[in-house]
């Protein structure tokens, strides 16, 4: 237990805290399942925290480390009963202090949180949009690319140049937990795209979706949608990819809300955002 003030103390987030963490995410209407919390906790290298206020659990924050290139802060949640007491800022500062010497600190913020992050020194990297699609909508069109329902064994190595760092642990988690969404595109004997996804409490989440061209991205999306079994779907994509967003809208997606990708420090490993048609999620990058 690390005492921050007379009232606020921080401790390590553990598997025993999952019921509390699930309660927080439910109050916030977020999409994570127990398995998502389990992954984040088991991947912890020391940057996951619970904040206690006068001995009562009040908030969480998680940190994923991607080699020595950058870290990812996520799941910053504060119980509504404890808001306005500095708990969110305390959690963020603890995560930043942990991650600062491990490369760039990155996160995906809500518009409401942007001002706080800016006060802490974060800069805007790119804007994102979350789009959602109803579960009862038919899938129009057909896949314009040769999609197979599997991903290559060396995906982490291929993915690293696009994401900016090796995230093999994330890709393996998604593939093992939701294999129905794993698919790739082979063109002239070469992998030109791949897609993963996961189930959630409110939506199926498609992403990451990586492709060298729009045709491959379209094929992957349609194939993933066919695996959703009439469930509502979300996709988080970069806001400046207007042609892709137009295609998503043609498939029945509607803009739900914006997100802002932000960073602290020098952005030395941005990856290849032009190939990222959907991210893995705000807590994963």
N, C-alpha and C positions, 0 to 999 in steps of 0.2 A: 504494500500500500504506500503510495507516494502522496504526501500532503501538499496541496497547492495553496490552500488557505484554511482558515479555521473551519469553514463549512464544506469546501470541495476537496475531495481526495480522489486520486486516480489509482486504478489497479488493472492488472492484466485481464483482458477478455478471454473467457474460457468456454469450453463446451457446456458447462453447467449454466452459463448465462444465456443460452439460446432461447429459453422461454421468455425471458425479459426482452431480449433483442427482437424476437418475433412480435411481441406486444408493441414495441416501439414502431416497427415498420408497419404494422397493421394500423396504428393510429395515424401514421403518415400516409397511408394508402399506397405504400410501395409494393413491389412485385416479388420480392425474394421469398424463397422457400427455406425450410430448415437446412436442406442440403447446401444451399449457398452460404449460409452462416458457417456450417461445418467446414466447407472448403476454405473460407477466409481465415478461420481460426487455426486450422491445421497448417496453412501456409504461412502463418505468422512467424516473423523473425524478431519480434519485440516491439512492433508498432501498433498493436491492437489494444484499445483501452475501454474500460468502463469508468464513467465518472459517478461518484457517489456524493450526494448532498445531504449532510447531516445523517450519514449512515444509510441513506436510501438510494437505490440505483436510480440514476437520472439520465444517463446518456451513453452513447457509444461512438467510437471511431475506429476505422480499420486502415491498415497500410499494407500494400503489396509492393515488394521490391523486385524490380526487373533488372537483374544483374547489377552492375555499378552504373547503369546508364540513367535510369530515372525510377522514381517511386510513384505509387498511385494511392491517394487518400480517398476513402469512400466511407459510406455508411455512417456519416456524421448525423446522428439522430439525438434529439433531446426530448424527453417526455414533456408534453405541453404544460404539465403542472409545475415544471421547473424552468420554464423559459424566462429570459430576462434577468437571469442570475449570473451570467458569464460562463455558463457550463459549456456551451458550444465553442466559444473562443478558447476556453481552457483545453478542451479536447483537440482542437485544431493546432494550438501551439505545441501540445505534446507530440502530436503526429509529425509536425514540421520539424521539431527539434530532433526527433528520432531519424527522420529521413534526410535531413539537410546535407549530411556528409555522404549520401549514397546516390549522388547525381541530382538531376533536376527533380523538383517536386511538382507533380501534376495532379489535376483533378478535373472533374466535370461538375460545374456549379449550376444551381438554379439561378434565375434572375434575382430572386430574393436574397440569395447568399453572395451575389457578386460584389456588393459594396464591402462586405466584411472581408472577403478575400483580397480585394484591392487594398484595404487598409493594412493587411498583413504583407503586402508587397507583391501579390500575384498580378500577372499580366494576362490579357486575353490572347489566346493562341488561335482558336477558331470557334465559330458558332455552330451549334448542332440543332437539329430539329428531331423531336420524337413524333412519329406518325403512328396512328393506330388504324386497324381494320376490323370491322365487325366479323364475328365468327360465322354468320349465316350467309355471307356473300359468296356467290359463285366465283370461280377462278376463270377469268377470261383469257383467251389466247393459249399459246402452247410454248414450250421451251424452245428458243431459237438456237440452243447450243447443246452439244452432246454431254449430258450430265450423267454421272454415275453415282450410285448411292453408297459412297465410301470416300474416305480421304486418304492421301498417301501417308506412309509411315514416317517420312522425313518432313512432315508438315511444319514442325517447329522451326527447322532450319530455313525452310522456304519463307515462312511467315516473318522471321526476324527482321528482314530488310524492309518489309512493309510496315510493320508495327513500330520498329525502331529498337527493339530488344527481343531477346528470346522469352517467349511466354508459353513454353511447352507445358507447364503445369496447368495453366488455364485451359489450353486447347485439349489436353488429356481429360481434364475434369468435364468439360462440355461434351466431349465425344463419348465418355463413359456414362454420363448421366442422361443424355438425350441423343442416343445414336440415330434416331429417326431423322434428325435434321442434318446429319453429316453427309455432305455431298461435294463433288468436285467436277470440274470441266476439263476434259482432255481434248486438245486440238493438235493435230499433227504430232501425236505422241508426247505432247508437253502439257503439263498442268497449267492452265491459264486462270483458274479460279477455284475457290473453295468456300464452303459455308458451314457454320455450326449454329446451334441454337440451344435453347433451354426452356423448360416449362416454368411458369410462375403462378402466383396465387390469383392474379387478375388477367394475365395475358401470357401467350407464348411469345418468347423474345427471340427474334431472328437476328443473329450476329455472333461473331464477326462474319462479314461477307466481303471477301477479298477477290478482286478480279482485274485482269489486265485490260479488259475492254467491256463495254456496256452490254454487248450480246451475251457474254459469259455471265455477267451479273444478273441479267434478266432471267436467264435459264436457271441459275441457282435459286433466285427468289421464288420463281414459280414452283420449282421442285420442293422447296421448303414449305411453301404454302399448302401444297398438296398433302404434306405430312401433318398439318395442323388439326385435321379432323374437326372442322367447323368451330374451332376455338378462336376467340379474339386474339389479334396479333399486334405486337409493337415492333418498330424498327427505329433505331437511333442513327441518323445519318448527318453528314456535314451539310450545312445550310447553303453553301455556295455551289453545290452540285445540282444546278437547277434542272438540267435534263433528266437526271435520275429522279428527282423529286416529282417532276411531271409524270414520269412513268409510274411511280408509286401511287400518285393520285389516280392515274388511269386504271390501276388495279384495285381501287376502292379505298386507299389509305387517305386519312385526313390528319392534318396537323393537330397534335394534342397540346404540345408546349415546347418552348425553346430550352436549350441548355447552352452553357458556355464552357468550353475547354480552356483551362487556365494553367499557368506554370509559374514557378518561383525559381529563380536562378537563370542559368544560361541554357537555352533549348538546343542542345548539341545533337540530339538524336530524335528528330521529329518523325522519322519514317517516311513513308510515301502516302500521304493522305489522299492523293488522286486515285489510288487503288483501293481505298477503304470505302466501300459502299454501305457498310453498316458496322458499327463498333460492337464490342462484346457487351458493353453496358457501363453505366457511369461509375460503378464501383470496381470495374475491371480494366477499363481503358479501351 
